[in-house]
Amino acid sequence: MSSRLRRLFVALALVAAALPAAVIAQPRYAPVVQGHALQFPGDFGSHPGFRTEWWYVTGWLTTARGRPLGFQITFFRSKPSVDESNPSAFAARQLLIAHCAISDPERGSLWHDQRIRRAGFGLAEAEPGDTHVWVDGWSLRRAAGAGGRAGAENDSYVVAVDADQLSLQLSLAETQPPLLNGDAGFSRKGPAQASASYYYSVPHLKVSGTVSRGKGSAEQVSGEAWLDHEWSSEYLDAQAVGWDWAGINLDDGGALMIFRIRDAGGATRFAGGTLRDAAGRTQIFLPADITLIPTRRWRSPRTGVLYPVAWRLRAGASEFALEPLMDDQENDARLSAGTIYWEGAIRALQSRRIVGRGYLELTGYANRLRLE
C-alpha cells in the first residue's frame, strides 16, 4: 500500500471516530404488542420492521420404497444493527439465511446445507403481503386458493431447494386453518411481557413431491408437514440461553406445539404450548402446564455437544414419550446463523404406541443462542 493511500485510510478512520453518536442512525425495531390481531393473508408475509423472523417447515416423508425420511427447510430474516441512514444499495439492511436438512436413517446422519445473503438485487428477499421468501435458488412460496383467504380451499406452499448434496421439490397442501399460539398469536417467551413473538402454526400439511440425496436420483415422496411462522424483536431475555421446542401432528388429526426457554443452569425460565384437538377445540398451555424430562442423551462425535434427544413430556393432562427417528440429527450452522443445534424427526408415543410424528429442536446446548 502506498504511503498516500495509507494516510487516506488513517484520515477516514479518524473522521469516523470523531462523528457524534447521533449521526449513526441505529435501527428501531417494532414491538410485539399483546392484543394486536393477526390479519391474513398479510401476516403470512414478511415483517421487516422486526428484528427476527422465520418460516420453518418440518415433516415426515415416505419414499416410494417405503423408507421414512425427516426434512426441514427454514428461512430466517434478520434486521441487523446497521446505520439506517446509509444510502448505499449494498448496505445489509436485511439478512436472509436458509437451512435445509434431510434426516436419513439409512445414512445415520443429516444431509444438510445452508445459505446466507443480504436482501436485494433479486438474489434474496422476504416479501410482505404473503409468503414468498428465497435465497438464491431456494424458495418457499404460498399459493393462495379461492379468494386468497387463510384456510381457503386449495391453499398450498411450494418448497424448492437445489443444494450440492440434496434437493427438495415439494408441494404442501393445507388441510387445516392456521393455529394461533399463545394469546391469539401473542406468544410470551419470558417473564417480562417484552419477551414475546407473534406466532402461528399450520399443522397437518399434506406433502407430495421429490427428494434427492447425494448422487442418487430424485425419489417420489409423500407425507405430512408442519409450518411455523414467528417474528419478534426481543425473543430471548438476558437470562435465556436457548430453547426446546416440538411440533407434533397427532394421528387423530390434533396438533400439539410445546416449548420451554432455558436459563444457563438448564432450568425452565418460561414455557408454553398449544393443543388443538381433532374436533378443533384449542387449549393454551401456561408455564406450569409443561414438563419436559430428558430420558436419554446423545453426544455428537463431531462437536462433543451433549443433547437430550429423548424426552418424557407432560402437556396439561396429556403425557407422551418423544423418541427420535435417529440420534444424529445435529445441524452445524456456524457458517450462516453462527450456531450449532439439534433438530430432528421424532415420534410421539403413549403407552408405547405411536400417536403422532413431528420435529424436535434443541438450541443453546453448544453455546448461548443469540438472535442478533
C-alpha positions as CSV (number, residue, x, y, z in Angstrom):
1,M,0.0,0.0,0.0
2,S,1.4,3.4,-0.9
3,S,2.0,6.0,1.8
4,R,-0.6,8.3,0.3
5,L,-3.3,5.6,0.5
6,R,-2.2,4.7,4.0
7,R,-2.6,8.3,5.1
8,L,-6.0,8.5,3.4
9,F,-7.3,5.4,5.3
10,V,-6.0,6.8,8.6
11,A,-7.7,10.1,8.0
12,L,-11.0,8.4,7.1
13,A,-10.8,6.3,10.3
14,L,-10.2,9.4,12.4
15,V,-13.1,11.2,10.8
16,A,-15.4,8.2,11.5
17,A,-14.2,8.0,15.1
18,A,-14.9,11.8,15.6
19,L,-18.5,11.6,14.4
20,P,-21.1,12.1,17.1
21,A,-23.2,9.1,18.0
22,A,-26.3,10.9,16.8
23,V,-25.0,10.7,13.2
24,I,-25.3,6.9,13.3
25,A,-28.9,6.1,12.8
26,Q,-29.5,3.0,14.8
27,P,-32.4,0.8,13.7
28,R,-35.7,1.0,15.5
29,Y,-37.4,-2.4,16.0
30,A,-41.1,-2.8,16.0
31,P,-42.5,-4.1,19.3
32,V,-44.7,-7.2,19.8
33,V,-47.9,-5.9,21.5
34,Q,-50.5,-8.1,23.2
35,G,-54.0,-7.6,21.8
36,H,-52.8,-7.0,18.2
37,A,-54.9,-9.1,15.9
38,L,-53.1,-11.1,13.2
39,Q,-54.5,-10.5,9.7
40,F,-54.3,-13.0,6.9
41,P,-53.1,-13.2,4.2
42,G,-51.0,-10.2,5.1
43,D,-49.3,-11.8,8.1
44,F,-48.3,-14.8,6.0
45,G,-45.7,-12.4,4.5
46,S,-42.6,-10.6,5.9
47,H,-42.5,-8.1,8.7
48,P,-39.3,-6.2,8.0
49,G,-39.7,-3.8,11.0
50,F,-39.0,-6.6,13.5
51,R,-35.5,-7.8,14.4
52,T,-36.0,-11.5,13.7
53,E,-38.4,-13.7,11.7
54,W,-38.6,-17.2,10.4
55,W,-40.6,-19.6,8.3
56,Y,-39.9,-23.1,9.5
57,V,-41.2,-26.2,7.7
58,T,-40.6,-29.7,9.1
59,G,-42.1,-33.0,8.4
60,W,-42.1,-36.8,7.8
61,L,-41.9,-38.3,4.3
62,T,-42.2,-41.8,3.0
63,T,-40.3,-42.8,-0.2
64,A,-41.6,-45.0,-3.0
65,R,-39.6,-47.8,-1.3
66,G,-41.5,-47.3,1.9
67,R,-38.5,-45.7,3.8
68,P,-39.1,-42.9,6.3
69,L,-37.3,-39.5,6.0
70,G,-37.5,-36.4,8.0
71,F,-37.0,-33.0,6.4
72,Q,-36.7,-29.3,7.4
73,I,-36.4,-26.1,5.5
74,T,-36.1,-22.8,7.4
75,F,-35.8,-19.3,6.1
76,F,-34.7,-16.6,8.6
77,R,-34.9,-12.9,8.1
78,S,-32.8,-10.6,10.3
79,K,-32.7,-6.9,10.6
80,P,-29.1,-6.2,11.7
81,S,-27.9,-3.2,13.7
82,V,-26.6,-1.1,10.8
83,D,-26.7,2.6,10.1
84,E,-30.1,3.2,8.6
85,S,-29.0,6.5,7.1
86,N,-26.5,4.7,4.8
87,P,-27.8,5.3,1.3
88,S,-25.8,2.5,-0.3
89,A,-27.8,-0.2,-2.1
90,F,-25.1,-2.6,-0.7
91,A,-25.9,-1.9,2.9
92,A,-27.1,-5.0,4.7
93,R,-30.5,-3.7,5.9
94,Q,-31.9,-7.2,5.9
95,L,-30.2,-10.6,6.0
96,L,-31.7,-13.8,4.7
97,I,-30.5,-17.2,6.0
98,A,-31.7,-20.6,4.8
99,H,-31.2,-24.0,6.4
100,C,-32.2,-27.3,4.8
101,A,-31.7,-30.9,6.1
102,I,-32.9,-34.4,5.4
103,S,-32.9,-37.0,8.2
104,D,-32.0,-40.3,6.6
105,P,-31.8,-43.4,8.8
106,E,-30.0,-45.3,6.1
107,R,-27.2,-42.8,6.3
108,G,-27.4,-42.3,10.0
109,S,-26.8,-38.5,9.9
110,L,-28.2,-35.5,8.2
111,W,-27.8,-34.4,4.6
112,H,-27.8,-30.6,5.2
113,D,-26.8,-27.3,3.6
114,Q,-27.1,-23.6,4.4
115,R,-27.1,-20.2,2.7
116,I,-26.8,-16.6,3.8
117,R,-27.3,-13.4,1.7
118,R,-28.1,-9.8,2.3
119,A,-31.5,-9.0,0.8
120,G,-31.7,-7.3,-2.5
121,F,-30.6,-7.4,-6.2
122,G,-33.1,-10.3,-6.8
123,L,-30.8,-12.8,-5.0
124,A,-32.6,-12.9,-1.7
125,E,-35.8,-11.4,-0.4
126,A,-38.7,-11.9,2.0
127,E,-41.8,-10.2,0.6
128,P,-44.5,-8.6,2.6
129,G,-48.2,-9.4,1.9
130,D,-47.9,-13.2,1.6
131,T,-45.3,-15.9,2.0
132,H,-42.6,-15.6,-0.6
133,V,-39.1,-15.9,0.6
134,W,-36.0,-17.0,-1.2
135,V,-32.2,-17.2,-1.0
136,D,-30.5,-17.9,-4.4
137,G,-32.4,-20.9,-5.8
138,W,-34.0,-21.9,-2.6
139,S,-37.6,-20.7,-2.0
140,L,-40.8,-21.1,-0.1
141,R,-43.9,-19.6,-1.6
142,R,-47.6,-19.8,-0.6
143,A,-50.1,-20.2,-3.4
144,A,-53.5,-18.9,-2.3
145,G,-56.6,-20.8,-3.0
146,A,-60.1,-19.4,-3.8
147,G,-60.3,-15.8,-2.8
148,G,-56.8,-15.7,-1.2
149,R,-58.3,-16.3,2.3
150,A,-56.4,-18.1,5.1
151,G,-57.7,-21.7,5.1
152,A,-59.3,-21.4,1.7
153,E,-59.7,-24.5,-0.4
154,N,-56.5,-25.5,-2.3
155,D,-54.2,-23.2,-0.4
156,S,-50.7,-24.7,-0.6
157,Y,-47.0,-24.0,-0.2
158,V,-44.3,-24.8,-2.7
159,V,-40.8,-25.6,-1.5
160,A,-37.8,-25.6,-3.9
161,V,-34.3,-26.4,-2.8
162,D,-31.4,-27.3,-5.1
163,A,-28.3,-27.7,-3.0
164,D,-25.0,-29.5,-3.6
165,Q,-25.9,-32.8,-1.9
166,L,-29.7,-32.6,-1.6
167,S,-32.7,-31.4,-3.5
168,L,-36.3,-30.9,-2.4
169,Q,-39.2,-30.1,-4.7
170,L,-42.4,-30.3,-2.6
171,S,-46.0,-29.2,-2.6
172,L,-47.6,-28.7,0.9
173,A,-51.4,-28.5,0.8
174,E,-53.3,-27.0,3.7
175,T,-55.8,-29.3,5.4
176,Q,-56.4,-27.2,8.5
177,P,-56.5,-23.4,9.2
178,P,-53.7,-21.6,10.9
179,L,-53.3,-22.3,14.6
180,L,-52.7,-19.2,16.7
181,N,-50.3,-19.8,19.5
182,G,-50.4,-18.0,22.9
183,D,-53.0,-15.3,23.3
184,A,-54.4,-15.1,19.8
185,G,-50.9,-15.2,18.3
186,F,-49.1,-13.2,21.0
187,S,-46.7,-15.8,22.4
188,R,-44.8,-14.9,25.6
189,K,-41.2,-16.2,25.8
190,G,-40.1,-14.9,29.2
191,P,-41.3,-13.4,32.5
192,A,-41.3,-9.9,31.0
193,Q,-44.0,-9.1,28.5
194,A,-41.5,-7.6,26.1
195,S,-40.0,-11.1,25.6
196,A,-42.6,-12.2,23.1
197,S,-43.3,-13.0,19.5
198,Y,-46.2,-13.1,17.0
199,Y,-46.6,-16.8,16.3
200,Y,-48.9,-19.1,14.3
201,S,-48.5,-22.7,13.0
202,V,-50.0,-24.6,10.1
203,P,-50.2,-28.3,11.1
204,H,-51.1,-31.3,9.0
205,L,-49.8,-30.1,5.7
206,K,-50.2,-32.8,3.0
207,V,-46.9,-33.3,1.2
208,S,-46.1,-34.6,-2.2
209,G,-43.1,-34.2,-4.5
210,T,-39.5,-35.4,-4.9
211,V,-36.3,-35.6,-2.9
212,S,-32.8,-36.5,-3.9
213,R,-29.7,-37.1,-1.7
214,G,-26.1,-37.4,-2.5
215,K,-25.6,-38.7,-6.1
216,G,-28.9,-40.5,-6.1
217,S,-31.7,-39.7,-8.5
218,A,-34.9,-38.0,-7.3
219,E,-37.4,-40.2,-5.4
220,Q,-41.1,-39.6,-5.2
221,V,-42.2,-38.9,-1.7
222,S,-45.4,-38.2,0.3
223,G,-46.1,-37.3,3.9
224,E,-47.1,-34.7,6.4
225,A,-45.6,-31.5,7.5
226,W,-45.8,-28.6,10.0
227,L,-45.1,-24.9,9.3
228,D,-44.2,-22.3,11.9
229,H,-44.1,-18.6,11.2
230,E,-42.8,-16.4,14.0
231,W,-41.5,-12.8,14.2
232,S,-40.1,-10.8,17.2
233,S,-37.8,-8.0,18.3
234,E,-36.9,-9.3,21.8
235,Y,-37.3,-13.1,21.6
236,L,-34.9,-14.1,24.4
237,D,-34.2,-12.1,27.5
238,A,-30.7,-11.8,29.1
239,Q,-31.1,-14.8,31.3
240,A,-32.2,-17.2,28.5
241,V,-29.6,-19.4,26.7
242,G,-31.8,-21.4,24.3
243,W,-35.0,-23.4,24.0
244,D,-36.5,-26.9,23.5
245,W,-39.4,-27.0,21.0
246,A,-41.6,-29.6,19.5
247,G,-44.4,-29.5,16.9
248,I,-46.3,-32.8,16.5
249,N,-49.0,-33.8,14.1
250,L,-51.2,-36.2,16.1
251,D,-52.6,-39.2,14.3
252,D,-56.2,-38.4,15.3
253,G,-56.0,-35.0,13.5
254,G,-55.0,-33.0,16.5
255,A,-51.9,-30.8,16.7
256,L,-49.5,-30.1,19.6
257,M,-46.9,-27.4,19.9
258,I,-44.8,-27.0,23.1
259,F,-41.7,-25.0,24.0
260,R,-39.6,-24.2,27.0
261,I,-36.9,-21.5,27.4
262,R,-33.9,-22.5,29.4
263,D,-31.5,-20.5,31.6
264,A,-27.8,-21.0,31.9
265,G,-28.3,-23.7,34.6
266,G,-30.6,-25.7,32.4
267,A,-33.8,-24.8,34.4
268,T,-37.0,-23.7,32.7
269,R,-37.2,-20.0,32.5
270,F,-40.5,-19.9,30.6
271,A,-42.7,-22.4,28.8
272,G,-45.9,-22.7,26.9
273,G,-47.8,-24.5,24.2
274,T,-51.0,-25.1,22.2
275,L,-53.1,-28.2,21.7
276,R,-55.8,-28.2,19.0
277,D,-57.8,-31.5,19.2
278,A,-59.4,-33.4,16.4
279,A,-62.7,-31.5,16.9
280,G,-60.9,-28.1,16.5
281,R,-61.0,-27.2,20.2
282,T,-57.9,-25.3,21.3
283,Q,-56.2,-25.3,24.7
284,I,-53.4,-22.9,25.5
285,F,-50.8,-24.1,28.0
286,L,-49.2,-21.9,30.6
287,P,-45.7,-22.5,32.0
288,A,-47.0,-24.7,34.9
289,D,-48.7,-26.9,32.3
290,I,-45.5,-28.0,30.6
291,T,-43.0,-30.5,32.0
292,L,-40.0,-31.9,29.9
293,I,-37.8,-34.6,31.4
294,P,-34.9,-36.0,29.4
295,T,-34.8,-39.8,29.3
296,R,-31.8,-40.3,27.0
297,R,-28.9,-38.2,25.8
298,W,-26.6,-38.4,22.8
299,R,-23.1,-36.8,22.4
300,S,-22.1,-35.6,19.0
301,P,-18.8,-37.2,17.7
302,R,-18.1,-34.1,15.7
303,T,-18.7,-31.2,18.2
304,G,-18.8,-33.0,21.6
305,V,-22.1,-31.4,22.4
306,L,-24.4,-33.4,24.6
307,Y,-28.1,-33.3,23.6
308,P,-31.2,-34.7,25.4
309,V,-32.7,-36.5,22.3
310,A,-35.5,-38.4,24.1
311,W,-38.0,-37.0,26.5
312,R,-41.0,-37.5,28.7
313,L,-43.4,-34.7,28.0
314,R,-46.4,-33.6,30.0
315,A,-48.7,-31.0,28.4
316,G,-51.7,-30.3,30.5
317,A,-53.4,-33.7,31.2
318,S,-51.6,-35.5,28.3
319,E,-48.3,-37.3,28.6
320,F,-46.1,-38.5,25.8
321,A,-42.7,-40.2,25.2
322,L,-40.7,-38.4,22.5
323,E,-38.3,-40.7,20.6
324,P,-36.0,-39.6,17.7
325,L,-36.1,-41.2,14.2
326,M,-32.3,-41.3,14.7
327,D,-29.9,-39.8,17.3
328,D,-27.5,-37.9,14.9
329,Q,-29.7,-35.0,13.8
330,E,-27.2,-32.3,14.7
331,N,-27.1,-29.3,12.4
332,D,-23.9,-27.3,12.2
333,A,-25.0,-23.8,11.0
334,R,-21.9,-21.9,12.1
335,L,-21.3,-20.7,8.5
336,S,-24.7,-18.9,8.4
337,A,-26.5,-18.5,11.7
338,G,-23.3,-18.9,13.8
339,T,-24.7,-21.7,15.9
340,I,-24.9,-25.5,16.3
341,Y,-28.2,-27.1,17.2
342,W,-30.1,-30.4,17.2
343,E,-33.2,-30.5,15.0
344,G,-34.8,-33.8,14.1
345,A,-37.7,-36.0,13.3
346,I,-39.4,-37.6,16.4
347,R,-42.3,-40.0,17.2
348,A,-44.7,-39.3,20.0
349,L,-45.8,-42.3,21.9
350,Q,-48.5,-43.1,24.6
351,S,-48.3,-46.5,26.3
352,R,-45.6,-47.5,23.8
353,R,-48.0,-46.8,20.9
354,I,-47.1,-44.2,18.2
355,V,-49.8,-41.5,18.3
356,G,-48.0,-38.8,16.3
357,R,-45.0,-37.6,14.4
358,G,-43.2,-34.3,14.4
359,Y,-40.0,-32.4,15.0
360,L,-37.9,-31.5,18.0
361,E,-35.5,-28.6,18.1
362,L,-32.8,-28.2,20.8
363,T,-30.9,-24.9,20.8
364,G,-28.3,-23.4,23.2
365,Y,-26.6,-26.6,24.2
366,A,-23.3,-25.8,22.3
367,N,-23.3,-22.1,23.4
368,R,-25.7,-19.4,24.3
369,L,-28.1,-18.7,21.4
370,R,-28.0,-15.1,20.1
371,L,-30.8,-13.8,17.9
372,E,-29.0,-10.7,16.5
